[in-house]
Amino acid sequence: MTIEQAETILDIVSAALQDDSHPFGQHPVSSLHGHDLSTILIALKLRIANEFLQLAHQSDFERQFAEGLQLYDSIPWQIMRSFVADDEVGTIGARLVLSPIDPSNMKFADQRVASMETGSSFGDFCRSIGPRDPNYWQRVYERIELEYTFKSPRGNAPVL
């Protein structure tokens, strides 16, 4: 996944979450255009990594980066508690299709999501690399277990 692809995914998620035309705060899962929670969380991490580089040399870096992380930490929970099957939108008690919790036993049904790192923790990882590491992007891709290809960002420059 490239930064551009991640931003496209996050634009889709943002538009879906902001659509208030459905009752009970529910959103049809089709509005995510087939993107699952795991993919969305990877896109968020790429945004966090890029934002870290964009903000790193600003005088108010800590405040801005912390505010972004707070927002990004809330997004997975918003997604998990608001997307339902298209034919159940508007139904009280509609099953949340992106919740990683199996309601029958209250355990994680999707272990990939259960083991995913939070945005704040990933932000701490970006800080630990630092904006001067010439292998910044390679280390980011390795951390989120994405293949580092010729299309991946290079060095330690933000993608604009």
HELIX and SHEET records of a PDB file:
HELIX    1   1 ILE A    3  GLN A   18  1                                  16    
HELIX    2   2 PRO A   23  GLY A   25  5                                   3    
HELIX    3   3 VAL A   29  LEU A   32  5                                   4    
HELIX    4   4 LEU A   37  LEU A   55  1                                  19    
HELIX    5   5 PHE A   61  MET A   80  1                                  20    
HELIX    6   6 ASP A   86  GLU A   88  5                                   3    
HELIX    7   7 GLN A  111  ALA A  114  1                                   4    
HELIX    8   8 GLY A  119  ILE A  129  1                                  11    
HELIX    9   9 TYR A  136  ARG A  143  1                                   8    
SHEET    1   A 2 HIS A  27  PRO A  28  0                                        
SHEET    2   A 2 PHE A  83  VAL A  84  1                                        
SHEET    1   B 2 ILE A 101  ASP A 102  0                                        
SHEET    2   B 2 LYS A 107  PHE A 108 -1                                        
END                                                                             
